[in-house]
Amino acid sequence: MRRTIRGVVLALVATIGLAVAGGLTVARPATAQIVLKSAYGEASLAGPAKARGAVVWSHGRSVDSEDSEAPTPLYMKAMRDAGWDVYRLDRMRVSDTLPNSSRALAGYSEALKTKGYRRVALTGQSFGAFISLIAAGQTNAIDAVIATAPAAFGNFTEAFDSYRENAAQLWPILREVRRARVMMFFFHGDDFDPGGRAEPARNILSQRGLSSLIVDQPSLLTGHGAANTGLFVRRFGACIVRFAEEPPTPNDPPCDETWGRSPSAEMLQAALPANSSGSARGNDATATLRPYMGMWYGSYINGREVALSVEKAEGDAVYADYVLGAGMESDQPAERVRRKGRIENGELVFDEKGRNILRYRLRPDGRVAASWLDKDGHGRLDTVLRRVN
C-alpha cells in the first residue's frame, strides 16, 4: 500500500450490490467485484460438516499492480493440511478501499458461518490485515484474526507524511473488534511499520478482554513480506493453526518453533560431519582454510536447511559437500552435491562453470556469512551458518 488513505478507516459505503461466489451471497460495492474463492481449487474444500473451519486470506494492495494476482502465502497450506477449508478474498484495486473491502469480508464471514462452518478465521497481509481487523469489528461471525505486517497508509520512503497512521489508525480499529481473538506479527526492517506497535496492541486487546498473541520482530524474519516466506511457515505455522482453532493457554508450546536452530534428524543423516582429518596445510591458501574445516549449519529464508561440510584442500583446491534440506513443496527433496572451490581474499568461494555460486566469509563472532547466488544472476540467498560439533 503506497497511496495515502485518510478518513476512511471506519466509514461504510452507502451504495452496495451483490456478489455471489461458491454459493455465498454478500453485500459488496457496486463499482467493482470483490470475490471469495477457494485458494486451492473447489476440490480442496471439505465443506462445513467435515472441515475444522473456514479461513479467508486477504492480500495486500498496490497502486501500480493487482495484488489479487499474488500467490496465496505458504503458511495457508498449514491451515489446509490441518483440515481447514482455505479461501481467499480477491479484490480489484480500483475500488479496494478499507470500507468497501472490510464490508464485503464481514459479509462473506457471516455467509460462511450461516453455511455451517463451526469456525471462521481471517488472515491478511498488510492492507489485507487491516481489512480483516476492521471486519472483525463489524460482525460476530469471526472467531480469530491473524494479521501480518498490518499497513494501509503507505511506507516511510514513499508516504512519509502518512505512514505513521499505520499505528495511529490501528488503535481505534482494535478497540472495535467485537469478539475475535487477534494474532499479529510485526517484522524488523518493515518500511511500513512506524515501530512500537506491539505493546499498545497488547494493552488494548487485554483491556477489551480479548485473547491475543502479538509476535514482535521475530529473529531472522525481516521486511514487509516476511510472512510470505518458507522460514515463517517453519517457525510459526503450527502456532497459527493452534490460535485459529482455540484461544491460547499458558500450557501451549512456544509459538516460535525451534526449527532451524539445530539440524533436523533428516539433515544430519544427509550431511554427516566431514572427515576433519583431511589436509589443510601447505601454502598460505590452505592455511587460511583451517578455520573453515568441519560442518556448518543454518537455514535460508525459503524454509530450507543448509549445511556445508568442508573436508580437505589439495594445493589451491578446496573440497566440500553442500547439503540442502527438503523444501516446502513435495518436489523439493533434500540435495547433496560435491563442490570444488578455493580461498580468495580470505573467502571460501565455489564458482564452478555452469553451477550456482557459493561464497562464505568468517565473521568476528566465529560464525560464517553465507551467500548462494543463482548462476544466471536471477536470485540470491544470504544466511549465517554456525559450526556443528
Salt bridges, closest charged atoms under 4 A:
ASP64 OD2 - ARG2 NH1 2.89
GLU66 OE2 - ARG93 NH1 3.01
ASP81 OD1 - ARG80 NE 3.23
ASP90 OD2 - LYS37 NZ 2.98
ASP90 OD1 - ARG88 NE 2.79
ASP96 OD1 - ARG91 NE 2.76
ASP143 OD2 - LYS113 NZ 3.04
ASP143 OD1 - ARG179 NH1 2.97
GLU158 OE1 - ARG2 NE 3.61
ASP190 OD1 - HIS224 ND1 2.88
ASP193 OD1 - ARG197 NE 3.04
GLU199 OE1 - ARG202 NH1 2.93
GLU245 OE2 - ARG52 NE 2.56
GLU246 OE2 - ARG119 NH2 3.29
ASP256 OD2 - ARG235 NH2 2.75
ASP256 OD2 - ARG261 NH2 3.34
GLU311 OE1 - ARG338 NH1 2.78
GLU314 OE2 - LYS312 NZ 3.00
ASP321 OD2 - ARG336 NH2 2.67
ASP321 OD1 - ARG338 NH1 3.28
GLU329 OE2 - LYS77 NZ 2.71
GLU335 OE2 - ARG304 NH2 3.73
GLU344 OE1 - ARG342 NH2 2.75
GLU344 OE2 - ARG359 NH2 3.47
GLU347 OE1 - ARG359 NH2 2.77
ASP351 OD1 - ARG342 NH1 2.65
GLU352 OE1 - ARG339 NH2 2.63
GLU352 OE2 - ARG355 NH1 3.57
ASP365 OD2 - ARG363 NH2 2.42
ASP382 OD2 - ARG380 NE 3.01
